[in-house]
Amino acid sequence: MPDRANDNSQKPLSGARCLVLDDDLLIALDIEQLLRAAGASVVACVGNVADAVVALQNETPFTVAVLDIALGGSDDGVAVAALLQQRNIPFVFLTGMGGNDPRALRYPEAPVVDKPYQLDELLAALRRALRRR
């Protein structure tokens, strides 16, 4: 598979610090690879809300985040969205329910990407989220 994130001469996430919240490790690692190829300097992958909260307590704030809405168990990625919004950190939702997921509708400014996602689509959503910052 060609590395489409590297097709651009510019790295849209150059130097960015990114948070990825997804309870599926393979998806999180795939997103991490995309973010790094797009220039991210730091990518923190976490699998639950508690770990995301700990990551957000870091002294250096994140530039952008990718949040899976439906996590395993009772976790819900939307809980992290509220914290990100308070810190003025843009984010993108991932969901298997499409843009009609009622949880995502609570944050209409956040781009929503359907699972399974396309790399180009996720990168475009991240660019949109960063423009709103």
C-alpha positions, 0 to 999 in steps of 0.5 A: 500500500503506498504511503499517501500521507507522504505524497505531500511535500509538506507534512500537515501535522509537522511537529504535532503532539497527537492523542489517539483513543481507540480500544482496538490496538491494531487500529490505534497503531495504524492511526499512529503510523498515519500521524507519524507519516504526516509529521507528528512528533509525538503520538500517544495511543491509549485504549480507555478513558482513564488512560486518556485522562492521564495522558491529558495531564501531561505538561505539554498539551496535545495539538489534536486528538482522534477519538473512537466513540464506542469503546469497550465496556462502559467507556465512551470516547465522548467523555474525553471530548469534553476535556479536549474542548475545555483545553481548546484541543481539536479532535476527530471522532471515529465511529462505526455508526456514521455521522448520525451517532447521537454522541457525536452530534453533541460536538458538531464542530468535530469532524466524524470519520466512519469506520472502517476509515480511509487514510486520506479521509482521516487525514482530511478530517484532522486538517479540518479540525486543526483549522477550527483551532 
